[in-house]
Amino acid sequence: MDRKKIQILILIVLLFAVGVYGIYQLTSVGIQPQKETKIQPKSFTSIDTSKNVQQQVATKNNSYEISNLIDPFYPQIVRKDKTKGQGPLENFDIEELKLAGILKDDKEYRALIKTPDGRYFVVKEKDRIGFKKGQIIKISKNEVEIVETIKSPTGETLQTKKILKLRTEEVP
């Protein structure tokens, strides 16, 4: 016999042995077919039983209220797209902006704000600033007070106060 025929014969013997072993394992474990059980529908005898069923369903309240829970898939740090702002100062975060100077008009103070790209803007009270819808509430000699309205993950509306201070050592 040549070598190829011997290899085929050994392969057939191994497959036969694996098959016999598998049958032996199935019979020794004792897998038995499950008995089929027929479910018979329950018949309602009167309308009162349907009320009982509704009361049972009402008492078995398996639901829970999710309005007070935090959504685990909601991002904790939400950063809006920077191109959605109404004005040019609404495209930046307040921490990225610098207070370059304060100007005093006849009636009120105005502030000179420098953006990270090197542009300057003059703002007054009640102007919008920052992409979190911040509003300037007060401009004094040395600082600008800004209030941001933020929605928390639980749905509460929070107001945070940020202050931009005039740094005389940085102004050329």
WOFENPE-V738832 format. One record per residue. N is the residue number from 1. PHI is phi in degrees with one decimal (999 if undefined). OMEGA is omega as a letter, one per 40 degrees, with the letter a starting at -180 (* if undefined). D_CENTER is the distance of its C-alpha to the mean C-alpha in whole Angstrom. Layout:
BEGIN
[[N;PHI;OMEGA;D_CENTER] [N;PHI;OMEGA;D_CENTER]]
END
This chain:
BEGIN
[[1;999;i;71] [2;-90.0;a;69] [3;-64.0;a;65] [4;-64.5;i;63] [5;-65.9;i;65] [6;-67.1;i;64] [7;-63.2;i;60] [8;-65.4;i;60] [9;-64.2;i;62] [10;-64.6;i;60] [11;-63.0;i;57] [12;-64.2;i;58] [13;-64.4;i;59] [14;-64.4;i;56] [15;-62.4;i;54] [16;-63.5;a;57] [17;-66.3;i;56] [18;-64.1;i;52] [19;-63.1;i;53] [20;-64.2;i;55] [21;-63.8;i;53] [22;-63.5;i;50] [23;-65.3;i;53] [24;-63.2;i;54] [25;-63.5;i;50] [26;-64.5;a;50] [27;-77.5;a;53] [28;-78.2;i;53] [29;-70.9;i;49] [30;85.1;i;50] [31;-72.2;a;48] [32;-117.9;i;49] [33;-66.2;a;48] [34;-77.1;i;46] [35;-78.2;i;48] [36;-80.2;i;47] [37;-115.7;i;47] [38;-95.4;i;47] [39;-92.8;a;45] [40;-99.3;a;47] [41;-68.4;i;46] [42;-83.8;i;46] [43;-102.6;i;48] [44;-88.0;a;48] [45;-90.5;a;51] [46;-152.8;i;50] [47;-71.1;a;48] [48;-61.5;i;47] [49;-66.5;i;46] [50;-67.1;i;43] [51;-67.3;i;42] [52;-62.1;i;42] [53;-63.8;i;40] [54;-64.5;i;37] [55;-68.0;i;38] [56;-64.6;i;37] [57;-65.6;i;34] [58;-67.3;a;33] [59;-77.4;i;34] [60;-89.9;a;32] [61;-87.4;a;28] [62;-95.1;a;26] [63;-91.8;i;23] [64;-138.1;a;21] [65;-90.4;a;19] [66;-100.8;a;15] [67;-67.4;a;15] [68;-95.8;a;16] [69;-95.3;i;13] [70;-85.1;i;9] [71;-71.3;a;7] [72;-68.9;a;6] [73;-96.5;i;4] [74;-78.8;a;2] [75;-65.8;a;3] [76;-74.1;i;7] [77;-111.7;a;9] [78;-103.5;i;9] [79;-120.8;a;12] [80;-76.6;i;13] [81;-64.2;a;16] [82;-71.7;a;19] [83;-92.7;a;21] [84;-94.1;a;20] [85;-71.5;i;22] [86;-74.6;i;25] [87;-106.8;a;28] [88;-66.4;i;28] [89;-79.4;i;27] [90;-85.5;i;24] [91;-94.4;a;22] [92;-123.4;i;22] [93;-78.5;a;21] [94;-63.3;i;23] [95;-66.7;i;24] [96;-82.0;a;25] [97;-89.7;i;28] [98;-123.8;i;31] [99;-87.9;a;34] [100;-92.6;a;37] [101;-172.5;i;39] [102;-123.0;i;40] [103;-113.5;i;43] [104;-113.9;i;45] [105;-88.1;i;46] [106;-59.9;a;48] [107;-105.9;a;46] [108;-146.3;i;43] [109;-87.0;i;41] [110;-131.0;a;39] [111;-117.6;i;37] [112;-105.1;a;37] [113;-108.0;i;33] [114;-106.9;i;33] [115;-88.1;i;30] [116;-62.5;i;29] [117;-87.6;i;31] [118;94.4;i;34] [119;-87.9;i;34] [120;-115.9;i;35] [121;-137.6;i;35] [122;-99.4;a;36] [123;-125.8;i;34] [124;-130.7;i;36] [125;-61.5;a;34] [126;73.4;i;32] [127;-78.8;i;31] [128;-86.1;a;27] [129;-151.3;i;26] [130;85.4;a;22] [131;-82.1;i;19] [132;-98.1;i;18] [133;59.0;i;21] [134;-75.7;i;23] [135;-131.8;i;27] [136;-75.7;a;30] [137;-102.7;a;31] [138;-155.9;i;34] [139;-121.9;i;36] [140;-116.4;a;39] [141;-59.6;a;41] [142;-118.8;a;39] [143;-154.2;i;35] [144;-124.5;i;33] [145;-99.1;a;30] [146;-127.4;i;27] [147;-113.7;i;25] [148;-106.3;i;21] [149;-104.7;a;19] [150;-120.8;i;16] [151;-97.7;a;13] [152;-79.0;i;12] [153;-61.8;i;9] [154;-83.9;i;12] [155;99.7;i;13] [156;-75.8;i;16] [157;-99.1;a;17] [158;-113.9;i;18] [159;-113.6;i;21] [160;-115.4;a;22] [161;-107.3;i;25] [162;-121.5;a;26] [163;-127.0;i;29] [164;-100.4;a;30] [165;-101.3;i;34] [166;-79.2;i;37] [167;-109.9;a;38] [168;-68.8;a;41] [169;-73.0;a;42] [170;-91.6;a;39] [171;-76.9;a;41] [172;-73.2;*;44]]
END
